[in-house]
Amino acid sequence: MIRVFLSLFLMLVSLDARENPFFPSTGEADITYTSNVDTKVEPLKRATITLPSSARIIKSVTVKYKNLDGSVHEKSEILENSVDWHLPIFISQSYGGTVSKPKTKQRESYTKIVGLKFISLQTSKRKLKIITKDRMIRNFLLTKPHRIVCDFKRDIDIRSYEKSIKKSIVTKVKVGNHKGYYRVVIELDGYYRYQVQEDAKGYLFNFL
């Protein structure tokens, strides 16, 4: 009888008891698991990112996401694309869509924003035409606000001129009289570098 009790005792001692019987006995810490808890998170529709006016190139996009096991990770995509800061960047998920047809190149159209007897200004997206017969003596850039100053050779006596422009890369134009020349101040809607070219009708500014 004593031998029977001793054998049962040894068998009980040799059993591998685990705190949670629903997990394997080995590798328990390495196994991830999910939860059925409803977190009430709204599905992604569309998020909008607006860039400052100094932005010109988007280098990369990084998305931070949460996994089923609650861990948080990041995934980045290198882009190196030019961007127009006027337009927002959208993040969305869509299913399907139509294939867009290639756009045919259209002639660029300009809108007149200032029309005086001796000078007129026209804009088209990131371009500005200054139509005049007067020679431009100099041009330079100033900040706060961001503006271009152009001086034109002409002996003229005019009253100061000022005009605000809506929905244009140019937000305001000022014209003032000086001895031997007149000055045109062109305020812009953001930060730009620019290139200027002379043509038969005047000058063309390209904003970068």
C-alpha positions as a Markdown table, in Angstrom:
| # | Residue | x | y | z |
|---|---|---|---|---|
| 1 | Met | 0.0 | 0.0 | 0.0 |
| 2 | Ile | 2.8 | 2.3 | 0.9 |
| 3 | Arg | 4.4 | 1.7 | -2.5 |
| 4 | Val | 1.2 | 2.6 | -4.3 |
| 5 | Phe | 1.0 | 6.0 | -2.4 |
| 6 | Leu | 4.6 | 6.7 | -3.1 |
| 7 | Ser | 4.2 | 6.0 | -6.8 |
| 8 | Leu | 1.2 | 8.4 | -7.0 |
| 9 | Phe | 3.1 | 11.1 | -5.2 |
| 10 | Leu | 6.1 | 10.9 | -7.6 |
| 11 | Met | 3.7 | 11.1 | -10.6 |
| 12 | Leu | 2.1 | 14.2 | -9.3 |
| 13 | Val | 5.4 | 15.9 | -8.7 |
| 14 | Ser | 6.6 | 15.2 | -12.2 |
| 15 | Leu | 3.6 | 17.0 | -13.9 |
| 16 | Asp | 4.5 | 20.4 | -15.7 |
| 17 | Ala | 2.0 | 22.8 | -14.3 |
| 18 | Arg | 1.3 | 26.1 | -16.2 |
| 19 | Glu | -0.3 | 29.3 | -15.0 |
| 20 | Asn | -2.4 | 29.6 | -18.2 |
| 21 | Pro | -3.3 | 26.2 | -19.7 |
| 22 | Phe | -4.5 | 27.9 | -22.9 |
| 23 | Phe | -1.0 | 28.8 | -24.1 |
| 24 | Pro | 1.8 | 26.4 | -25.1 |
| 25 | Ser | 4.3 | 25.5 | -22.4 |
| 26 | Thr | 7.3 | 26.8 | -24.5 |
| 27 | Gly | 7.7 | 30.0 | -26.5 |
| 28 | Glu | 4.8 | 31.6 | -24.7 |
| 29 | Ala | 6.4 | 35.1 | -24.6 |
| 30 | Asp | 7.1 | 35.1 | -28.3 |
| 31 | Ile | 3.5 | 34.6 | -29.5 |
| 32 | Thr | 1.4 | 37.7 | -30.4 |
| 33 | Tyr | -2.3 | 37.7 | -30.0 |
| 34 | Thr | -5.2 | 39.9 | -31.0 |
| 35 | Ser | -8.2 | 41.2 | -29.2 |
| 36 | Asn | -11.8 | 41.2 | -30.1 |
| 37 | Val | -12.5 | 44.4 | -28.3 |
| 38 | Asp | -14.4 | 47.0 | -30.4 |
| 39 | Thr | -12.2 | 50.2 | -30.4 |
| 40 | Lys | -14.9 | 52.3 | -32.2 |
| 41 | Val | -12.3 | 53.7 | -34.6 |
| 42 | Glu | -13.7 | 55.5 | -37.7 |
| 43 | Pro | -12.6 | 54.1 | -41.1 |
| 44 | Leu | -10.2 | 56.3 | -43.1 |
| 45 | Lys | -12.0 | 58.5 | -45.6 |
| 46 | Arg | -9.7 | 61.3 | -46.5 |
| 47 | Ala | -7.1 | 63.4 | -44.5 |
| 48 | Thr | -5.7 | 66.7 | -45.7 |
| 49 | Ile | -2.2 | 68.1 | -45.3 |
| 50 | Thr | -1.4 | 71.7 | -46.2 |
| 51 | Leu | 2.2 | 72.7 | -46.8 |
| 52 | Pro | 3.7 | 76.1 | -46.2 |
| 53 | Ser | 4.4 | 78.5 | -49.1 |
| 54 | Ser | 8.1 | 77.7 | -48.9 |
| 55 | Ala | 7.6 | 74.0 | -49.8 |
| 56 | Arg | 8.8 | 73.0 | -53.3 |
| 57 | Ile | 9.8 | 69.3 | -53.1 |
| 58 | Ile | 8.1 | 66.5 | -51.1 |
| 59 | Lys | 10.9 | 64.2 | -50.0 |
| 60 | Ser | 9.0 | 61.3 | -48.4 |
| 61 | Val | 5.7 | 60.3 | -46.7 |
| 62 | Thr | 5.7 | 58.4 | -43.4 |
| 63 | Val | 2.7 | 56.6 | -42.0 |
| 64 | Lys | 2.5 | 55.5 | -38.4 |
| 65 | Tyr | 0.1 | 52.6 | -37.8 |
| 66 | Lys | -1.0 | 50.3 | -35.0 |
| 67 | Asn | -0.9 | 46.5 | -35.4 |
| 68 | Leu | -3.4 | 44.0 | -34.2 |
| 69 | Asp | -1.2 | 43.2 | -31.2 |
| 70 | Gly | -1.2 | 46.9 | -30.2 |
| 71 | Ser | 2.4 | 47.6 | -31.3 |
| 72 | Val | 3.1 | 50.8 | -33.2 |
| 73 | His | 5.3 | 51.0 | -36.3 |
| 74 | Glu | 6.1 | 53.4 | -39.1 |
| 75 | Lys | 6.5 | 52.9 | -42.9 |
| 76 | Ser | 8.1 | 55.5 | -45.1 |
| 77 | Glu | 7.9 | 56.0 | -48.9 |
| 78 | Ile | 10.6 | 58.0 | -50.7 |
| 79 | Leu | 9.1 | 60.3 | -53.3 |
| 80 | Glu | 11.3 | 63.2 | -54.3 |
| 81 | Asn | 8.6 | 65.0 | -56.3 |
| 82 | Ser | 7.9 | 68.6 | -56.9 |
| 83 | Val | 4.7 | 70.0 | -55.2 |
| 84 | Asp | 2.5 | 73.1 | -55.6 |
| 85 | Trp | 1.9 | 74.4 | -52.0 |
| 86 | His | -1.3 | 76.0 | -53.1 |
| 87 | Leu | -2.9 | 72.6 | -53.4 |
| 88 | Pro | -3.4 | 70.3 | -50.3 |
| 89 | Ile | -2.1 | 66.8 | -50.1 |
| 90 | Phe | -4.7 | 64.1 | -49.6 |
| 91 | Ile | -4.4 | 60.8 | -47.8 |
| 92 | Ser | -7.3 | 58.4 | -48.7 |
| 93 | Gln | -8.3 | 54.9 | -49.4 |
| 94 | Ser | -10.4 | 54.2 | -52.5 |
| 95 | Tyr | -11.6 | 51.1 | -54.3 |
| 96 | Gly | -11.3 | 51.2 | -58.0 |
| 97 | Gly | -11.5 | 54.3 | -60.2 |
| 98 | Thr | -11.4 | 55.4 | -63.8 |
| 99 | Val | -8.3 | 55.8 | -65.9 |
| 100 | Ser | -7.7 | 59.4 | -66.7 |
| 101 | Lys | -7.0 | 60.3 | -70.3 |
| 102 | Pro | -3.8 | 62.1 | -71.1 |
| 103 | Lys | -4.2 | 65.9 | -71.2 |
| 104 | Thr | -3.6 | 67.7 | -74.5 |
| 105 | Lys | -1.3 | 70.7 | -74.3 |
| 106 | Gln | -3.3 | 73.9 | -74.4 |
| 107 | Arg | -2.2 | 77.4 | -75.1 |
| 108 | Glu | -1.5 | 79.2 | -71.8 |
| 109 | Ser | -4.0 | 82.0 | -71.1 |
| 110 | Tyr | -3.2 | 85.1 | -69.2 |
| 111 | Thr | -5.4 | 87.4 | -67.1 |
| 112 | Lys | -4.9 | 91.1 | -67.0 |
| 113 | Ile | -4.6 | 92.4 | -63.5 |
| 114 | Val | -3.3 | 95.9 | -64.1 |
| 115 | Gly | -3.8 | 98.1 | -67.1 |
| 116 | Leu | -2.2 | 101.6 | -67.3 |
| 117 | Lys | -1.3 | 103.6 | -70.4 |
| 118 | Phe | 2.4 | 102.9 | -70.1 |
| 119 | Ile | 2.4 | 99.5 | -68.5 |
| 120 | Ser | 0.1 | 96.5 | -68.0 |
| 121 | Leu | 0.5 | 93.3 | -65.9 |
| 122 | Gln | -0.9 | 89.8 | -66.8 |
| 123 | Thr | -0.7 | 86.6 | -64.7 |
| 124 | Ser | -1.0 | 82.9 | -65.5 |
| 125 | Lys | -0.5 | 80.4 | -62.7 |
| 126 | Arg | 3.2 | 81.0 | -61.7 |
| 127 | Lys | 4.0 | 83.5 | -64.5 |
| 128 | Leu | 3.7 | 87.2 | -64.7 |
| 129 | Lys | 3.9 | 89.3 | -67.9 |
| 130 | Ile | 4.8 | 93.0 | -67.7 |
| 131 | Ile | 4.0 | 94.6 | -71.0 |
| 132 | Thr | 5.7 | 97.9 | -71.5 |
| 133 | Lys | 8.0 | 99.8 | -73.9 |
| 134 | Asp | 10.0 | 101.2 | -71.0 |
| 135 | Arg | 13.4 | 99.7 | -70.1 |
| 136 | Met | 13.6 | 98.0 | -66.7 |
| 137 | Ile | 16.6 | 99.5 | -64.8 |
| 138 | Arg | 16.6 | 96.9 | -62.0 |
| 139 | Asn | 14.6 | 94.3 | -60.1 |
| 140 | Phe | 15.1 | 92.8 | -56.7 |
| 141 | Leu | 13.3 | 90.8 | -54.0 |
| 142 | Leu | 12.1 | 91.9 | -50.6 |
| 143 | Thr | 10.4 | 90.0 | -47.8 |
| 144 | Lys | 7.7 | 90.7 | -45.1 |
| 145 | Pro | 5.7 | 90.8 | -47.3 |
| 146 | His | 7.3 | 88.8 | -50.1 |
| 147 | Arg | 7.4 | 91.2 | -53.0 |
| 148 | Ile | 9.4 | 92.1 | -56.2 |
| 149 | Val | 10.4 | 95.6 | -56.9 |
| 150 | Cys | 10.9 | 96.7 | -60.5 |
| 151 | Asp | 12.2 | 100.1 | -61.6 |
| 152 | Phe | 11.4 | 101.4 | -65.2 |
| 153 | Lys | 13.1 | 104.3 | -67.0 |
| 154 | Arg | 10.7 | 107.1 | -67.8 |
| 155 | Asp | 10.2 | 110.7 | -66.9 |
| 156 | Ile | 6.6 | 110.8 | -65.9 |
| 157 | Asp | 4.5 | 112.6 | -63.3 |
| 158 | Ile | 1.8 | 110.2 | -62.0 |
| 159 | Arg | -0.2 | 109.8 | -58.9 |
| 160 | Ser | 0.5 | 106.8 | -56.7 |
| 161 | Tyr | -1.4 | 103.7 | -57.8 |
| 162 | Glu | -2.4 | 100.7 | -55.7 |
| 163 | Lys | -4.6 | 97.7 | -56.5 |
| 164 | Ser | -5.4 | 94.4 | -54.6 |
| 165 | Ile | -5.9 | 91.3 | -56.7 |
| 166 | Lys | -7.8 | 88.2 | -55.7 |
| 167 | Lys | -7.3 | 84.5 | -56.8 |
| 168 | Ser | -3.8 | 85.2 | -58.2 |
| 169 | Ile | -0.2 | 84.6 | -57.4 |
| 170 | Val | 0.0 | 88.4 | -57.3 |
| 171 | Thr | -1.9 | 89.9 | -54.4 |
| 172 | Lys | -1.2 | 93.6 | -54.7 |
| 173 | Val | 0.5 | 96.0 | -57.2 |
| 174 | Lys | 1.7 | 99.4 | -56.3 |
| 175 | Val | 3.1 | 102.0 | -58.8 |
| 176 | Gly | 4.9 | 105.1 | -57.6 |
| 177 | Asn | 6.7 | 108.0 | -59.3 |
| 178 | His | 10.4 | 108.8 | -58.7 |
| 179 | Lys | 12.9 | 111.2 | -60.4 |
| 180 | Gly | 13.8 | 109.7 | -63.8 |
| 181 | Tyr | 11.9 | 106.4 | -63.2 |
| 182 | Tyr | 8.8 | 104.9 | -61.8 |
| 183 | Arg | 8.7 | 101.9 | -59.4 |
| 184 | Val | 6.3 | 98.9 | -59.6 |
| 185 | Val | 6.0 | 96.8 | -56.4 |
| 186 | Ile | 4.5 | 93.4 | -56.9 |
| 187 | Glu | 3.3 | 91.6 | -53.7 |
| 188 | Leu | 3.1 | 87.8 | -53.9 |
| 189 | Asp | 0.9 | 85.2 | -52.1 |
| 190 | Gly | 3.9 | 83.2 | -50.8 |
| 191 | Tyr | 7.6 | 82.7 | -50.9 |
| 192 | Tyr | 9.2 | 82.3 | -54.3 |
| 193 | Arg | 12.4 | 82.5 | -56.3 |
| 194 | Tyr | 12.0 | 84.0 | -59.7 |
| 195 | Gln | 13.6 | 84.2 | -63.2 |
| 196 | Val | 13.0 | 87.1 | -65.6 |
| 197 | Gln | 13.3 | 87.2 | -69.3 |
| 198 | Glu | 13.0 | 90.1 | -71.7 |
| 199 | Asp | 10.9 | 89.7 | -74.9 |
| 200 | Ala | 9.5 | 91.9 | -77.7 |
| 201 | Lys | 6.6 | 93.1 | -75.6 |
| 202 | Gly | 8.3 | 93.5 | -72.2 |
| 203 | Tyr | 9.3 | 91.1 | -69.5 |
| 204 | Leu | 8.3 | 87.6 | -68.4 |
| 205 | Phe | 8.7 | 86.5 | -64.7 |
| 206 | Asn | 8.7 | 82.8 | -63.8 |
| 207 | Phe | 8.1 | 82.1 | -60.2 |
| 208 | Leu | 9.8 | 79.0 | -58.7 |
